[in-house]
């Protein structure tokens, strides 16, 4: 690996030149189109400022969740060089665990009222503990069962296919166990959906929901905590070391198996938290809840430069905002917001495969 | 030593218990029991499962898990093996028995209190819980569970010893096998040109006689299987030969299918072309789709390529499904009355009467499958195929040997896309209807599974894979709910146990594995 990094042959150089042309063309086309849309939006605005604020509001909230999931992708990719395809399904399990906790606490009666509304804060904490706990444990076992035996596999695609298998398995298991119909989260009253701060403006009103504020604040807190965890603690240092150079890290006395397991624990924890937030904020979910956020969070991780933790956070936020602002900005149907995120993914991989914040040389090699 | 063994046995029991609980949660145990019962008893409609079959299945799970546990830890060869084995069997059985009976006690309590669990746990209807309680009360059920798990585990443990003691017999088998291999009958047969040709002729005759002797249901299943075989062969070219992981294969399938459908259907475009030109245009358009995907992503590798193509497939599906393009694609309603090929006049003349519609279509599918097999076979053993394989094994080395990797990568995607387009066009023409949801992510995964299970880069592997993915579930209709579950687990297990697939390609088999390289180094030491 390192040998061909330091001595690029002439063949590779010519290849790079040819690709640059393609990048240039695609980049100019995309740029021209965006400027054209910007001019149109300025000359003939279709939406007033209140709409734009509303879009950004939704985007920030969803972006926080994307960021949390994206961190999981980035951490795992850094340590194992593997796209953990089942990561979205870990989030789904967290979502289900939170749902069941709320249902149970609602069922539990204290006096003539139920637990959920007597101790709302305690029940939210319990739900998050359950959600993150279940997701963490399942992340751990996922690694142990589906990925660890394949670490030295001589078939290159084996881990990825195994990840797809795990994803299908988890989704179907949830479907058979919990039923295919959609379920609704039972929020405690202090965190009821749809209510919140009403901000009146000239041409309308924005509702900044309680669940939205809660999710965003919690997501940011978790991200800050994770950042310090990765920067300051010994485990964080070993995770960074392994993602930089596996062999040297092992020589320095880092237990690769343990670090990998712990990485999966952390990424599962974050995905579980994102799952409970998703349930609290959006309310309706079923066993497919993890699929789209999973792929979009992966897009976010790529956008920020895969393997780069602050990049994943920023990428998640950016993707969330772009996705909710995009349809209005481009003047297309709101059904097509998923198309926008996938297009971003493709454009990023063509134009700047190392991501917006990735260090260029070392990461391009991985692509 | 004993402590370590105990903790290992407890762990084994826990794993078995969790598996049992999982099976109970998804109602898998009783489904298998029903299938067994149907096999031995007449095919009466059973609602209450016979407890005996349940006990057999639960015992069997413990039997297998403990047997493999004893084998893995080489307990049979140690001193005082009998005691150790007995202890580990007992402990494993007890632990898993306690787990399962606790669960069943809880479930039974809910049942007796009249709580319907189906709101939260879909599979656990009252009937199912009664089955799991063996149609008796909770205390009896717990006793039966404990007896079954402990009995199964101890039996399994001792059976493992017996098998290992009988390994001398194993040696006899091995020498017999060796003698057979030395005779090399098989190899001689394989190499002999006349036998090879006769074999091919026989297979072709058999295939062409097939639609005449089977019923309509089998014809429809075979049609799907063969279409998936075509799809698998196309994907095999991309994934198996050129080594690029493409997840969004359904995109090309959808492009071919929709092009064909829109060109031949009366609504929404009203072109109503005949079969052959529409088919050719469908091939061309899916090829262009392949080019569009292939060009920008040709410098991406492995995982990235997978996700980008997945994104592309989702884009295509969302676009087809959206209301904006509904005037051109039919939107969520899909396209109806898609054109079908007419039977050629000479065929009708020879046979005297036209073939039945479905039989004729099966022939069409078989012919296209044979054509695709021929094309893929020729490509695989041509210069192009060799370049692909070189690229798959090591891109840098391939480049250094003069393979223009970017060109060959795009070529693989384009040819694969054309084959997918053909499969799609045939598929919609057969169904005369298509909708956007037929091209969801699962189609891509199924196609990938055909390749992976069959063996990457192997043509017979793709056929076998198609039979397993699309044919087997039809045979096991009772297990329909669990199809995707088993499939997901199978993907993981295949990757762990046999990553090269069931029928690996010949050249793959020749590849030097890292372990054998180590052995080689040891041998070459002076």
Boltz contact constraints between the chains, C-beta under 6 A:
constraints:
  - contact:
      token1: [A, 4]
      token2: [B, 396]
      max_distance: 6.0
  - contact:
      token1: [A, 11]
      token2: [B, 399]
      max_distance: 6.0
  - contact:
      token1: [A, 19]
      token2: [B, 299]
      max_distance: 6.0
  - contact:
      token1: [A, 83]
      token2: [B, 303]
      max_distance: 6.0
  - contact:
      token1: [A, 146]
      token2: [B, 492]
      max_distance: 6.0
  - contact:
      token1: [A, 149]
      token2: [B, 496]
      max_distance: 6.0
  - contact:
      token1: [A, 150]
      token2: [B, 495]
      max_distance: 6.0
  - contact:
      token1: [A, 153]
      token2: [B, 499]
      max_distance: 6.0
  - contact:
      token1: [A, 154]
      token2: [B, 513]
      max_distance: 6.0
  - contact:
      token1: [A, 155]
      token2: [B, 499]
      max_distance: 6.0
  - contact:
      token1: [A, 157]
      token2: [B, 245]
      max_distance: 6.0
  - contact:
      token1: [A, 158]
      token2: [B, 495]
      max_distance: 6.0
  - contact:
      token1: [A, 158]
      token2: [B, 499]
      max_distance: 6.0
  - contact:
      token1: [A, 161]
      token2: [B, 452]
      max_distance: 6.0
  - contact:
      token1: [A, 161]
      token2: [B, 491]
      max_distance: 6.0
  - contact:
      token1: [A, 161]
      token2: [B, 495]
      max_distance: 6.0
  - contact:
      token1: [A, 162]
      token2: [B, 492]
      max_distance: 6.0
  - contact:
      token1: [A, 162]
      token2: [B, 495]
      max_distance: 6.0
  - contact:
      token1: [A, 165]
      token2: [B, 488]
      max_distance: 6.0
  - contact:
      token1: [A, 165]
      token2: [B, 491]
      max_distance: 6.0
  - contact:
      token1: [A, 165]
      token2: [B, 492]
      max_distance: 6.0
  - contact:
      token1: [A, 168]
      token2: [B, 484]
      max_distance: 6.0
  - contact:
      token1: [A, 168]
      token2: [B, 488]
      max_distance: 6.0
  - contact:
      token1: [A, 169]
      token2: [B, 488]
      max_distance: 6.0
  - contact:
      token1: [A, 169]
      token2: [B, 489]
      max_distance: 6.0
  - contact:
      token1: [A, 172]
      token2: [B, 484]
      max_distance: 6.0
  - contact:
      token1: [A, 172]
      token2: [B, 485]
      max_distance: 6.0
  - contact:
      token1: [A, 173]
      token2: [B, 485]
      max_distance: 6.0
  - contact:
      token1: [A, 176]
      token2: [B, 26]
      max_distance: 6.0
  - contact:
      token1: [A, 176]
      token2: [B, 123]
      max_distance: 6.0
  - contact:
      token1: [A, 177]
      token2: [B, 25]
      max_distance: 6.0
  - contact:
      token1: [A, 177]
      token2: [B, 26]
      max_distance: 6.0
  - contact:
      token1: [A, 178]
      token2: [B, 122]
      max_distance: 6.0
  - contact:
      token1: [A, 179]
      token2: [B, 122]
      max_distance: 6.0
  - contact:
      token1: [A, 298]
      token2: [B, 307]
      max_distance: 6.0
  - contact:
      token1: [A, 333]
      token2: [B, 324]
      max_distance: 6.0
  - contact:
      token1: [A, 335]
      token2: [B, 322]
      max_distance: 6.0
  - contact:
      token1: [A, 338]
      token2: [B, 318]
      max_distance: 6.0
  - contact:
      token1: [A, 339]
      token2: [B, 315]
      max_distance: 6.0
  - contact:
      token1: [A, 339]
      token2: [B, 318]
      max_distance: 6.0
  - contact:
      token1: [A, 342]
      token2: [B, 311]
      max_distance: 6.0
  - contact:
      token1: [A, 342]
      token2: [B, 314]
      max_distance: 6.0
  - contact:
      token1: [A, 342]
      token2: [B, 315]
      max_distance: 6.0
  - contact:
      token1: [A, 345]
      token2: [B, 311]
      max_distance: 6.0
  - contact:
      token1: [A, 346]
      token2: [B, 308]
      max_distance: 6.0
  - contact:
      token1: [A, 349]
      token2: [B, 300]
      max_distance: 6.0
  - contact:
      token1: [A, 349]
      token2: [B, 304]
      max_distance: 6.0
  - contact:
      token1: [A, 349]
      token2: [B, 308]
      max_distance: 6.0
  - contact:
      token1: [A, 350]
      token2: [B, 296]
      max_distance: 6.0
  - contact:
      token1: [A, 367]
      token2: [B, 300]
      max_distance: 6.0
  - contact:
      token1: [A, 367]
      token2: [B, 301]
      max_distance: 6.0
  - contact:
      token1: [A, 367]
      token2: [B, 304]
      max_distance: 6.0
